[in-house]
Amino acid sequence: MNINDFNCQFYEKLEAKLSCENYVFKKSKKIFEYNKDGHIFTLEAFTVRMSSAIIVKINGFYSSEKFNNLIKRFLDQYYSIQTKYITGGSAAFISEYFFNEKFINDTNDFWWYEGEESIDSIVEKWYEVYFKYLKPFLNKCKDINFLNKLINEYKIDECGFIAGGYNNRVLKGLILAYMADNPIDKIESLALSYETVIRNKKLSFLKSYLTVKNKFIDYIKLHK
């Protein structure tokens, strides 16, 4: 079976399951998106042909409309954001680092070999992993206080659960701290902690960070 035939059947069957949970399939991007009450869940189900197998990815990400509006206000002019998502990753990453459970596969993906199992079987496995790990994780992310702790209370000098590199963590972290209604002195302290890490590691985005940080702190002082 060629990958186009596989995709046609696989996405049709997966869409039938996820549409019951209000996901919409974006065919051109091969993603499923849920957008309700300002919360945005994105599920990636990319497929890749590798010799005799077809590899199926399973990733999940969270963002929100309010967060995206703040990103546009403060970061787009000055800063390169690698991804619009706040948090997420592969189901394997979330199962092991958030739920502290070994992923059901030896690899992060599903490998389908024609003749060994049906497409229905791979769809069921994909949905089972989504239901066990991605769905509860994404639902937890609706709570801004949970999200703020997940990102900002992780080891200060590591990327942690942020979607993107450390430059994403420091600025997205400040926005989340504001959205969680932290007092200005706590946000300023967090900003200084991030700045210290950037200086100590001699990271290249210090100038951009200081520009956005100062603009953001001034905005908070006017709106708190």
Secondary structure as GFF3:
##gff-version 3
##sequence-region A 1 224
A	DSSP	alpha_helix	3	18	.	.	.	ID=ss1
A	DSSP	three_ten_helix	19	21	.	.	.	ID=ss2
A	DSSP	beta_strand	24	26	.	.	.	ID=ss3
A	DSSP	beta_strand	31	36	.	.	.	ID=ss4
A	DSSP	beta_strand	39	44	.	.	.	ID=ss5
A	DSSP	beta_strand	47	50	.	.	.	ID=ss6
A	DSSP	beta_strand	53	56	.	.	.	ID=ss7
A	DSSP	beta_strand	59	64	.	.	.	ID=ss8
A	DSSP	alpha_helix	65	74	.	.	.	ID=ss9
A	DSSP	beta_strand	87	90	.	.	.	ID=ss10
A	DSSP	alpha_helix	91	97	.	.	.	ID=ss11
A	DSSP	beta_strand	110	113	.	.	.	ID=ss12
A	DSSP	alpha_helix	119	129	.	.	.	ID=ss13
A	DSSP	pi_helix	130	134	.	.	.	ID=ss14
A	DSSP	alpha_helix	135	140	.	.	.	ID=ss15
A	DSSP	alpha_helix	144	152	.	.	.	ID=ss16
A	DSSP	alpha_helix	166	179	.	.	.	ID=ss17
A	DSSP	alpha_helix	184	200	.	.	.	ID=ss18
A	DSSP	alpha_helix	206	223	.	.	.	ID=ss19
###
